[in-house]
Amino acid sequence: MFKIMKNSPLLLLAWLFVLCSAGQVQAQSITVTGTVTAAETGDPLIGASVLVKDASSGTVTDIDGTYSLNVPEGSVLVFSYVGYTTLEEAVGNRTVVDVALSQGQQLEEVVVTALGISREKKALGYAVQELSSDEIMETREQNVVNSLQGKVAGVLINNSSGAPGAGANIVIRGITSFGGNNQPLFVVDGIPVDNSTIAGNQLPSAGSNAVNSAEQASFTNRAADINPADIASISILKGPSATALYGIRAANGVVLITTKKGQSGRAQVSLNTSFGMEEVVKTPGYQESYREGRFGRLRFNSDGSPLRFQGFGPKVYPGQTPVFDLFGDFFETGYRQDHALSISGGTDRATYASSFSYFRHQGVTPFADWDRLTARLAGSFDVTDNLTVSGSVNYTNSGGNKPHSGDKSIMSSLSYHPLSFDVNDYINPDGSMKDFSDGIIDNPRYLAEFSSLVDDVDRTLGNISFDYNPAPWFTLTYRVGVDFYKDARIRTVPAGLDLSSQTGGFIIEEDITSRQVNSTLLATFRKDLSNDFNLEVSVGHDLNDRQLEITNVRGEDFTIPGFFHLSNTERFFVDNAKSQRRIFGVLGLIKLSAFDALYLDITGRNDWSSTLPVANRSFFYPSVSLSAVVSDLTDLPSFISFAKLRASYAQVAKDTDPYLIGSLFEADPSFPFTSPVTGNEVNGFRQRSIVGDANLRPETTTSLEFGADLRFFNNRLGLDIAWFQQNSKDQIIQVPVTNTTGFSRFVTNAGEIQNTGIEILANVTPVRTRDFSWDVSLNYSSIEGEVISIREGIEQIELFSGGATGIAYRYVPGGKVGDLYGFKHERNEDGELIIGSDGFPFIRTDTTYLVGNALPDFTAGMTNTFRWKGLSFSFLLEWRQGGDLVDMGIRNSIRNGLLDMTERRYEQVVFQGVTESGEPNTTPVEINGESLYRSYGRYNGSADVTLEDGSWFRLRRVSIGYSLPKALLGEGNFISGARISLTGNNLLINTPFRGFDPETNYFGSGSSIYGYTGLQSPGVRSYIAALNLTF
């Protein structure tokens, strides 16, 4: 089975070729194409919904207002667009159906929901938000996750860094697991795909960087393998009611991606090309009054050369003391280019769509780059009037050189580097690193060039689908898909660096191989109970099988300098890990509608998970949702165009990772050794330090949601409001246990989280004329997570201690999700600073306090779009209020006297406060590096200093585009359309945060820990020019 599935993408490709070729000789048509326009102006309507009445299939119109849809004979098409009257058209024996919609009262949008089922939005009892292809492409973001920023309510997105190919983190409706996976499920054309971020192990066996750290680089989340130009739409399924049919994997929501399909008729060719540049958007403020040194004097090495470590030297004298622009000199202008070609077309019975793309990104950090090459072929073939076969195969090759991050990284060294030395004076004539710090830190420029981490990812996605419609009341759909990728990484660190100081240099070759197979069968029955009542019942099964293998080979101590190969190392370390997991589910959906205004959905699903104990691996979860279109049930005032109320209740569950049940054995790293008896190599194993609860249960999330969808003034104003509450119980987490048990951690069910939130979406059209329109889209969300309980006997769960900052991320009963604990300057009950007998404030390090919360109070976004004839202009404003952050590099820069907050020095001050006896402080002290800024107990160990407000308000995006008139294109005889556009991303940011752009996450994508940033490649602003041609 495995060998067959490995080759299945090639088989799919061959099969699709046969299908498309066979379609060329067929004549009978059940594919309908056409154009949807505005009756008043004749302009094409982009993104209009086209739905097969009483069925689950549908599509939306493209940029030219055209559509293509496979339909059963005798079908009726339902056309709808925001602000226009819905129109129904019988297909009859036509293959082309053009319609013109008039502005009116009805609103019947179509969205793609669970299992790829197209539904009228008014029929949904839960919140779903959809983005069109144009909205995605307008961003010019190459990671599809980033294209959602600022546009979707209830979604929190963070970049891991500004490096090329950096991953992006996405959380929908809050954190629901203490330490588990909180990322949503990604589904492409009905098939779940992998969006994981695997850090692997990129560190040596010795040194201050511990093995198994996850801080080496901004690894790519696998959704970045998808070419945004191939996407037709993205639906965000937010709550358990929307995602229950997908089962365990969708407990955190679903990002549902629908790709572009071919249309019958002559071949259509589209060429998209763009070029851009980027720069660091924000840098910390550095003091320029003092140069390197200590106690106001210069420092020197034993050989008389300058020692650049610490910046507490003498004053800088203009014209005499060199002062360099550290960030301006180190960071470069980044460049990017993106080229995509698509070809689509077909006959009446077969369609095809193919695309090719190439993206290259050179980052602002020297030598950092990332490339992506994609090729895609999709097709459909009407085998008979009742059977359609469709499928696609997508190949991606991506990778590049990732600038490493965290401790002893490029950014760590940069955070120590004084301004009085040129950061680009980094290499000796013999190729060794220039060292001005006596080995204390590395030169960041040398690290960027010679300490490399190169990845090379080959990925294939393939799927095939069979749709059988033997009767108008029955549809049978079967889909099977394969997601296979191999990520080959090479980490090279030469000798002579801080990171390799105890190993003589090292090289790591790590291969990550992942395979996922998904199979889904769905049977749907439809019945008109009467003229006013309709029933639809769907039943099916779902099977998901995942295999993962990671092989890590590390060689240390290079024999020949400069020859970086495993064969040139003295010591070898080999590790191999394999895992397999399987989920089988059966599901059912009942949809009952009344008077085309009341909609009741009931779902049930039972899953069996291989990662749970036999007694608990089977579990059932239901959902029920109700939608009532009040405006269709009763007469409302004329200014109300549409009114819908909705409510839903649902449950969904999560399993755990493989091999966490009971006690297992693992390879002992102290083996092999030579037997003194036989002289042979002897291998050995040891009991793993983690033991799992034999009665482990799945995590269960129960959700309650209420909402309203309102439209006013002939749909010129729309308002969608949702309130939800989600309780996630039986949290699966590793808790510490006493060493006397023989174990260090116990995997068990240990607590409950409650997330409560509100989401508001508003769409306003202040102006709409024949040639001009102004549309405004606003979204707002506020989510608060509370730790209801933790297992009895456990006072807290700490996910991160904070390292040298001392600010820890903890879950405490009664506290909030995202709470941060740390040390503070001592104060009395009145909040006055307590001054010690030495005249300085002080910090008690034996007690931690709640010092902040990492998650925002609310997020909001506003998009304004102006259109005048062929010209369009839009801008997106985004606001994130609240959320405290620790810059993981701030202590380095404080202790080295680099930040402007350390500029006040070498003067006597009296700290305002009271003594421990309560008297006003009157003791004068001198401020300098040793007395204050370098002191953990007096200054840099306090959250009052290192914890900052991470709020920000930014101009996320500005885009201007112009579609050339057809008169300039020869009336479209060869070039049918041409559009030029300019886009700027992340142009302006206003924040009280002192460091780089606070949007980056120190732990990278896929992490459940927030509140830490820095020591990653900084965020960037970009400027992109693009040209789109259609033929």
N, C-alpha and C positions, 0 to 999 in steps of 0.2 A: 504493500500500500504506500509506504513512504517513498519508494523509488518512483512509483507512478506519479505521486503528487509532486515530486521534485521537478518532473518534466512536464507537468500539466500546463504551465503557461505556454510552452511551445505548442502543445497539442491544441490549446485554445486558439492560439494565433492561426494555426493551420486550419482549424475548424471554421473560424470566422471567415478566412479567405475563401474557403469552399462555399460557405453560405452566401457571401456577397457575390461571388462569381455566378453561383446558381441563380441568384436573383436577377441577373441581367437577361435571362431568357424567359422570365415569367411575364404574364400580361395582366392578370386579374388584380384589381387594386382594393386594398382596405386601408391604405395610408392616405390621410387627409392633410392637405397643406392649405395655407391661406395667409391673409394679412388682416390685422385688426387696426382700424383707424378711428380717429375722432370724427363724428359726423359733422360737427360745426366747422372744423378746420381742415380735415383731410390728413392731418398729421398722424404718423404711426404711433401707436400706443405701446410703449416699451414695458414689458413685464406684465401684460394683461394675462389673466388666467383663462385657460381653455380646459374645460372639464367634460369628461364623458358622463352624461347624466345617468344616475343610478349605478355607477361603477366606481372603481377606485383608481382609475388612470386619469392623467391629465398632464398639462405642461404649461409653460409661460412663453410669451412672445419675446423675440430677441430685439436687438437694437434697431432693426428695421421694421419691427411690428409683425414679423412673420413667425409662423409656427409650423410644426409637423407632428402628427399624432397618429398612431395605429389604433383603429377603432373597429369593433364588430359591426357587421352589416346591420342596418336599421337603427344605428345609434343616433342620439340627439346630443349635440354639443352645447355647452353652457359657457358663454363668454362673459367675463366680468372684469371691471377695472375700478380702482378707487375713484369715487366721485361720478361714476357713470352708471346708467341703467343696465342691469343684467339682461342679456339677450340669449334666447334659445333658438337653435337652428337644427332642423332635421337634415342628416347627411344625404339620405336617399342613395342615388347612384353617383353622386358627385365625388370627385377627388380633390377639388379646390373649393373651399368655402371662405369667401371674403366677407367680412362684416364691418359695419360702422356703428360705433356705440355713441349714444347721446348722453349728455350730462343729465343725471337723474338722482333718484332717491335710494336706489338699491346699492348694496355693497356685498358682494359674494366673492371674496378672494379665495384662492385655492393655495393650500400649503401642503408640503410633503411631511408626513408624520411617520410614526413607528412602522417598521417593516416596509418602508417605501410607499405606503398607501397615501394617495392624494385625497385630501378632504377639503370641503368648504370650511373656511375658517370659522364661519358662524356656527358650525356644528360642533366645535370643539369645546369641551368643558374644562380646559386647562390652557395655560399660557404657552404659546409657541411664537417665536420670532424668526423671520426669514429675511435673508439678504440676497439680492440679485447679483448676477455676474458683473453688471456695470459697477455696483457698489464695491465689489471685491477688487476689480481691476483698477478702479480709480485710485486706490490706496498705493499701488505699486509696491506693496509689501510682498516679499518672496516667501515668507512663512505664513501660511494661511491663517494661523491663529492670530497673528498680529493684525490681519485685515479686519478683525472683529473689534478692535480697540475703540472704545467710546461710542459704539453703535448699539450694544445689546444690554438691556437692563438685567441686573442680577448676575452679571458675569464679571469676574475679576481676572485680569490678564497682567502678567509681569514678564518682562524680558529677563533672561538670565544674564545678558550682557549686551554690549554693542558690537561684539566680534562677529565677523562673517560666519554664517551658519549657526549662530547662537540659538539655543532652544528658547521656547516660550512656554510659560506656565498658564493654565486656564482652570479656574474653579467656578462652578455654577451653583449659585445659592448657598454659598458658605461651605466651610470645612465640616465634614460629617464623620470623619474617622480620626481618632487620636494620632495614630502614626502610620496608618495604611495609605492606600492609594486614594487620592481625592480628585483625580483627573476624570473627565467625562469619556465616554465611549465615542470613538470616531467610526462612522459608517459611510462607506462610499458605494453608491449605487446598490444599496441594500445589503452590502457585505461588510461586517465589522473588520477594521484594519488596526494595525498596531500604531500607537502614538507614544510608546514608552521612551524614556530617556535613561540609558544605561551608562552609569559612570565608570564601571569597571574598576580596575586596579592599575594605577599608573605610577606607583611609588616604589622606592627601593626597600631592601630588607632592613636597613639601618639608617639612622638619622632622626632629626627632630620631627620630620613629617612621618606620621604613623602609617603603616600599611593599611589598606582598605579605606583610606580617606576618600571622600566624594568631592573633593575640592580642587581637582586638577585642571578642569577646563569647562568651557560652556558647551557641553555636548548638545547635539541637535536632537530635538524631539522629532519623531519619525513622520509627523504630519507635514513637515517641511519638504518631504520628498514629493509632495503633490504639486503639480504645475498649476498655479492659480488661473492661468488662461484656459485650462480645461474645465473649469467649474461653471456650471449653469446657475446653481443656487446653493445656499447653505441654510438649513433650518436648525434652530437651537431649541431642542426639547428640554425643558427646564426641570420640571418636577417629576416625582415618581409616577404620577398619573400618565404623563406623556411618554414615559420610558419603560413602564412595567412590562410591556410585551417583549422587550429585549432582555429582561432577566438580570442576573447577577452583574453582568459587566456594565449595565446602564444605571447602576445605583447612584452615580454622580452626575447623571444627565447624559445627553447625546448631542453630538455635533454631526448632523446628517448632511452629507455632501452629495449633490446630484451633478453628474458631469454632462457635458454637452453631447447631443446626439446628432446624427445626420438627418437630412431632409431629402425627400425625393425631388428630382429635377436635375438641372445641370449642376455640375460641380461648383462649389463655392470655396474660394481660396481667401484666407485671411492672413495677413502678415502684421505682427506686432513687434516693434523694435524700440528700445529705449536705452538711453545713456544717462548716468547720473554721477554725482559726486557727494561726498559727505564730510562732516567735520564734527569734532567733539562739541556737544551742545552746552556743557557746563563743566567748570573746573573749580576746585576749592580755592579759597583766597589764601595766598601765601604772603608772609611778611618779607619785605625787601630792605629792612633797616639794619639787619645783622647778618654777618657771614658765618662760615663754619668755624667751629672751635668750642671751647669750654671755659666757663668762668671769665668770659670776655676776652680770652686770648686764643691765638691760633694753636692748633695741635699738629704734631709731626710724628711720622713713623721713625723707627730706629735708624733708617738710612737717610733721614733728612727730608724725605718726600712728604707732601702734605697729607694729613689724615682728615678726610672729609666727613667723617661720622660726627653727628650732632651739629646743631646750628646755633650754638650759644657763644659765638665768638665775638670779635670786635665789631664796631659799627661799620657800615658800608659808607664809603666816601665817594660821591658821584665823580665819575671820570677817573678814579683811581682803583676802585674795586670792581672787578667784573661781576655783573649780575645777569644771569641767563634766564630766558623764558623757558622754564623746565618743560611745561606741557606743550607749549608751542613748538619747541625744538624736538621733542620726542615724538609726539603724535603727528602723523602725516595726513594729507588729504586722501580720503578713500575714494575709490572709483568702482562703479558697477555698470554692467551692461546686461541687457536681457533681450533675447530674440526668440520669437515663437512663430511657427508656421503651422496653420491648420488647413486641412482639405476635407471637405465633406460633400456628400451628394447621395445619389442612389436612383433606383427605379421605383415603380409603384409598389413593388413587393420587397425590396431590399434596400437598406440604407447603410451608409458607412460614415465614419468620422475618424480622421487620423490627425495627429499633431506631433510636432517635433519642437523642442525648445532647448536653449542653451543659456545659462545664467552664470556670470562670473562676478565675483565680489572681492575686491582688495580692500582690506580694512584700514582703519586709522592707526592701528598698532603695526609697526614694521613687520613685514614678512607674514602677516596673517591674511589668509585668503580662503575662499570656499567656492567651488564650482558645482553646478548641477546640470546634468544632461538628461532629458526625458524624451521618450518616444511612446506613442499611444495609438492603438487601433481599436475602434469600437464598431459594432455593426448589429443589424437586426435583419431578420428574414422571415417573411410570412410563408411558412411551409405549406399551410392550407389556409382557408378562410378562417379557421378556428384556432390555429396553432402558430405562435410566433416564437422564434428562437432569437435571443440576443445575447451579447456578451462583449467583453472588452479585455484587453491585455495592456498593461502599462509597465514600462521598464524605466528605471531611474538609476543613474550613477551619480553619486555626489561625494564630496569630501574636500579636504584641504588641510592647511596648517592652522591648528587652534592655539592661540596664545594661552598658556597655562595660567591659572589663577590661584588665589588662596595664599597660604603661607609660603614664603620663599619664592614667590612668583614675580613676574614682571611688575605688576602693580604694587606688590609688597616692597620691592626694592625701590620703586619710584617714590613710594610714600616716605622713604628715608632720605632721599637724595637732596642735598643742599643746592641752592641756586647759584652758588659761586663757582661751580664746576660745570663744564660743558658735558651734558649727558651723552652726546654723540662722539666724544673723545674716549673711545671705549676699548680699543684693540691695539696690542703691541705689534711690532713688525713681524714677530714670529707667530702671530695668530692667537696668542694667549690674551686673556682679559686684563685690561688695565685696572689695577686695584688701588683706589685711593682710601679705602676704609680698613686696611690691614685685615682683610678677610671677613669683616663683620657682615657686609652685605655684598651682593653681586651687582654688577652694572646692568640696569634694565635693558639697555640697548643690546648688550652682548647676549643676554638671556633670550631676547626676541629672535635673534639670528641663529643661535646655536643650540638652544634648548627647545626642541621641537616635539610636537605631537601631531602626526599626520594620520588622518583617517580616510578610508576608501570604502564606500558603501555601494553595493549592488543590490537592487531591490526589484522584485517582480510582483505585480498585482494582477491577478487574472480572475475572471468570473464568467459564468454562463448561466442564462436564465431561460426557462421554458414557461410560456404563458398559454394556457389552453382554455378556450371559451366555447365549450360545446353547445351552450344554450345561454340566452340572455340572463338567466337567473343563476348561472354557475360559472365560477372561474377557478382554475387550478394553477398555482404558480410554484415552481421549484427553482431555487437558486443554489449554486455552489461556487465558492470562491477560495482562492489560495493567496496567501500573503507570505512571501519568502524573501528574506534579506540576509546578507552577510556583511558585517562591519569589520574590516581589517584595520587595525591600528598599530602604529609604530611610534613608540616614545623613545627619544634619544636625548640623553643628558651627558655631556662630556665631563671628564675629570676636571677638577679645579674649581667647581662651583660649590656653593653652600649646600645645595640639595644633594650633591654627590660626594661630599667631603669624606664620608666614611665608607664609600663603596668603590672609589676609583673610577667613577663614571658607570653608567648602566644603560642598557637598551631593553625595551619590552616590546614583544610582539604579541598582540592580543587579538583573537578572532572571536567574534560574536555571531552566532548563527541562529536565526529565528525562523520558525515555520508555523503558520496558522492556517487551519482549514475550517471553513464554516459551511454548513449545509442547512437550508431552510425550506420547508414545504408548507404551503398555505392553501387551504381550500376555502372558498367563499361562496355562500349561498344567499341569494336575494329573493325577497317575497313581498309583493304589495298586498298587505292585509286588507286594505280598502283604498279608497281614493285619498284618504288623509293619513293613513298609517302605513309605514314601511319598516320591514325587518331585514337585517343583514347579519349573518352569522359566519364567523371565520374560525377555523380550527387548524392547528398545524403543529409542527415540531421543529426544533432547532438543535443543532449539534455543533459544538465548537471544540476543536482540539488544538493545543498549543505545545510546541516543543522549543526548548531553548538550550543552547550549548555555548559555554564560554571556555576558551582555552587560553591560558596566559603563560607565556614563556619569557623568563627574565634572565638576562646575563649581566654580570657585574664584574668590574675591574678590567678595563680594556688593556690588552697587552701592547698593542701598537697604537700610539696616539693618533687620533684623526680617522681611524678605520672603524666605522661604527657598524659592526655586524656581530651577530650572536657567536659566530665562530671565533671572534677576536676577544672573548671574555673568559675569565678564569673560573667563574662560579655560575652554575645554572640552577634555576628554580622553575619548576613546572607545576601548573595547577590546571585541573579540568573539572568543570561542573556541568551536569546535565539535569534537566528537569522536563517533566511532561505533566500536563493537566488537561482534564476533559470536563466539559459541562454538557449535559443533555437536558433539554427542556421540552415540555408540551404546553401548548397555550390555546386559549380560546378568547374570542371577542364577540360580543353581542351589541349590535347597534340598532336602536329603535328610534324612529323619528315620527313625529306627529304634526300634521298641518304645516309641514315644511318650516316649523318654528320651534318645536321642542325636540331635543336630542338627548337620548340616554345611552351611554356607553358603559358596558360592564366587561371587565377583563379578568382572566385568571391564568396564572402560570405556575407550573411546578418544575423546579430544577433539581437535578442531581449533580453534585459536585464531587470530583475525585479527591479534592484537597481536604475534605472534612471527614471526621470519623463516620464509619458505616451507619451508626445509629442516627446521625444527625445530617447526613448528606442529602436527604430529600426534604424539600420544604416548599410550601405553597404560599403565594401572595396574590391578593386580589386588588382590583381598583374599580371605582365607579365614578363616573362624571356626568354632570347634567348641564345642558345649555338651553337657555330660554331666550328666544329672540322676541323681546317684549314689543318691539315696533311692528312685528307681524301679527301679534296676538290682540293688540288693542290700538285704538287711535291715540296718537300722541300729538303734542303741539307741533306746528309746522316747522319750527326751527330745529326739531329733533329728527335727523335723517335716519338714524339707526340706533337701536338700543338692545344690548344683550347682557344678560346676567349668567354667571356660570359658577359652578362649585364642583369640587372633586375630593375624593378620599382614595388613598392608595398606600400600598406597602410594596417594598422591594428589599432585596437582601444582598449581602456581600459574603463571599467566601474568603479564604486566606491563601497565602502562597503555598506551593507544594512542600511537602516533607517537614511540616512543623508539628506533627502529631506524635506524641510519645518520645522515646529516647532513641537517637540514631548514632551511628558511628561515622567518622570522617578520617581522611588521611592525616597522619601525624607528621608535621613538618620536620621533626627531628630524624625521621627515617628518609632514605634507607641508610643502613650502616653495615659495615663488614662484620660478619659473624666470626668471633674468635675461634669457634669450633670448626666450622666448615670452610671459612674463608670466602663464603658467598655473600652477595648483597642481600640483606633482609629488609623487607618492607613491613610497615606497621600501621595500625589504626588506633584511634582514641575515641572515647565517648565524647560526643558533642556537648558543649557547655550549655546548650539551650534544650529544654525539655518542653513538650507540648501537652496541654490538657487533653486527656483521652475522651473527654466529654465536651469538646469545643463545639460551640454553636455558631451559626452564621450571624453576622451583624444584620440588624433589621432596621430599616428606616420607614417610619409611618408619617404620612404627609396629609395635611388638610389645607385646601386652597379655595379661596373665594375671589371672584373677579368680576369686572364689568367692562364692556366694550361699547363706547358711546361715540356717536357721530352727530355733528351739528351743522346747521347752515349749509345744506346741500353738500355735506361731506367736506366742507372747507376746514372744519375743526374736528379732530378725532382724539379720543382719550381712552386709553386702556390701563386699567388699574388692577393690580393683583396683590392680595395679602396671603401669606402662606406661613405655616408652621410645620417644621420637620423634626421629629424625634428619632434619633439614631441610638439604638440600644445594643447591649451585648458587644461593646467595642472589643475587637480583637487586638491585643497588644502584648508586648513582652515586658513583664514586670520583674524587677530584681528580687532575688531570693538569697537566703543566707548560704554562704559557701559550704556549710556543714552538710547541705543536701547533696553536694557533689556537682551542683549546677550553679550557673550565674544568673540565668534568666528563665522565666516560666511564661509560656504562651497561653493566654487564657482570655476569657470574656471579662471585661473590667470597666464597665461604666456606660454613661449615657450623655449624649450631647443634644441640646435643643437649639435649633436655628429658627428665628422668627424674622420675617422681612416683609417689606413692601416694595413693589415695582410700579413705576408710572411711565407710560409711553404717551407722548402727545405728538400729533401731526397737524400742522397748520399750513394753510395756503392763503397767505394774506392778499396775494395778487394773482389773478389768472386772466389773461387776455388772449387774443388770437396769437400774438407773437411773443408774449412775455409771461413768465410765471416765476413766482417766488414761493418756495416750499421750505418749511422749517420742521425738523424732526428733533424732539427732545426725549431723553430718557433719564430716569432717576431711580436709584435703588439704595435701600438702607437695610442691612442685615446684621443681626446681633446673635452671636452664638453663646450659649451658656452651658457650663459643665454641670450637669444635674447631679451626677454621682460618679464615684470610682469604687472599685471593689473594696469591700470591707477589709480594713487593716492596711490599706494603701493611702497615705496622706496626699500624695501628689505623684504626677508622672512628668518627668523632665525629659524633653526631647533633645535639648541642646543646652549645655552649661554656659555657653557664651565665650568660652576660651578666656583669653587675657582680658576681655572687656568685663567679665563677671556678670553680664546681663543674660539671664537664663530664660528659655522658653518653656513654660510649664502649664500643665493642666491641674487645677486645684478645684475640688468640689465647691460649688457656689460662685466660682469665678467665671470669667469669660474666656471663650476661645481666643487665643492670641495674646493672653496676658504675659507680661515680661516682668521678671523679678531680678533685683540687683541691689547693690550697695548705694547708700546716699550719704551726703554730708549730714552730720548729726545736727538736729535742730530741737528746740524746746517746743512745748505745747503751743506757743504763740507763733511758731514758724521762724523764730529767730535763729540765726546761725550760731552754733556753739563753738567757741574758740578755745583751743587747748592752752596749756600753760606756756607753750613755746611760741604763742602768738599766731598760730596757723589754724584754720579749720581742719577737721579731721573726719575720717571715715571709719566706722566700725565694720570689720570684715567678718564678724561672727554672726551677723544677722542680715537677712535679705528682706527687702520690702517689695510690694507691688509698685512698680515704677512706671508702667505704661501698658499700652496694648498695641499690638502690631497691625491690626486690621482697621481699615478706614471706617469712619462713621457713616459716610455715604459716598457714592460715586454718581457722576452725572455727565452727560454729553449732549451737545447741541450741534446739529448740522444745518447749515443754511445753504440752499441751492437756488441759484438764479439762472434762468434760461431765456435767451432772446434769439429767436431764429436758430441759427446753427452754433451760437456761442453759449457756453455754460461756464458758470463760476460757482465754486462751493468752498466752504471752509468748515472745519470741525473744531469745536472747543470742548475740552475735556477737563473735568474737575474731580479731584480726589481729596476729600476733606478728612483729616485725622489719619491715624496710623503712625505709631512711633517707630523709629529706625535707629539701628546702631551701624555706624560706618566701621567695618572691621579693620580698616586701616587708619582710623583717626588717632589711636594711641601712638602709633608709630610716628606720625607727623607732630603730635604734641610733644612727645618725649624727645624728638629731635629738634624742637624749636622752629618748625617750618611754617605752621599755620599762623595766620594773622592774629588769632586769639592768644598767641604767645608773645606778641610784639612788645607788650608792656613788661619791662624787666630792668634790673639794675637800679632800682629805686626803693626807698623805704615807704611802706604803707602800713596803715592800721586797718585790719579787716573789721568791717562793721558786723557786730554781733555781741554776744554776751559770753562771759566765762562760765565754766561749769557750776560756779556758785551763784550765777545769775547777775553778776555785775557787768556793766558795759566794758567791752574790751578796750584797753588803752595801750597794748604792747606793740611797739613798732617792729617790723621785720622787713628784710630785703627780699624782693622777688627776683629769683633767677631760676635757671634750669634745674639745678639740684634741689633747691629749697622748695620749689612748688611744682613746676610743670612735669618734671620727671618722676615725681613722687606719686605712687599708687595710693598711699594712705592719706594724702592731703588733697590730691587733685584728680589725676586721670583715672582713678578707680571708681569714681562716683558717677552714677547715672545722671546726676545733674549736669555733668560735663559731656558725657559720651552719648547719651540718648537724646535724639532730636525729633522734632515734629516733621514727619514725612509728607505733610500735605503738599499738594501742588495744583496749579492751574496752568494749563498749557494750550497753545495753539497747535493741536495735534496735526492738522493737515489743511493745506490750501491747494486747490486744483482749478486750473482754467483750461478749457478745451474749445476747439473750433472745428466744426465739420464743414469741409469745403463744399460749396454748391456744386451740383452736378454739371452745371454749365461750364465750370472750369475743368471738369473731368471728361469732356467729350461726351456728355449726356450718359455717362456710365457704360459706354460700349466696351471698354476694357477694364478701367478702374471704376467700379460701381460705388465706392465710397472711400473717403480719406478724412482722417481726423488727426489733428495734432494737439498735444496737451502738455502742460507744465504742472508738475506736482512738487510741493514741498512738504516734508514730513518732520514733525517735532521741531517746529520753527522757533517757538518761544516758550519759555517756562518760567513761572513765578513760584518760588518756594522758599520757605525759611531754612531749608536744609543746607548745610554748609558745604557738603562734598560734591561729588559728581551727581549726575542725574539719579534721583532716588528711586527710579522705577525698576532698576535692576535688582535681581535676587542673588545674594551671595551663594546660596546653595544650588542654584541652577534650576532648570525646568524639571517638573515632576516631583518637586519637594513639597512636603506638607508643613514646612517651617517658614514662617514669615517674620519680618522685623529686622532682618540683617541684610546689609548691602555693602558695597565696596570690595576692593581687591579683585574686581572683575574689570574687563575692558569697558570703558565708560560708554554711556549712551550717546547717540549721534543724531545730528540733524542732516537731512538729505535733500538734494535738489535733483529732479529727474525730468528729462524731456523725452517725450514719446511720440511715435508715429504709428498709426494704424491704417492699413490699406486693405480693402476688400476688392476681390476680382470676380 
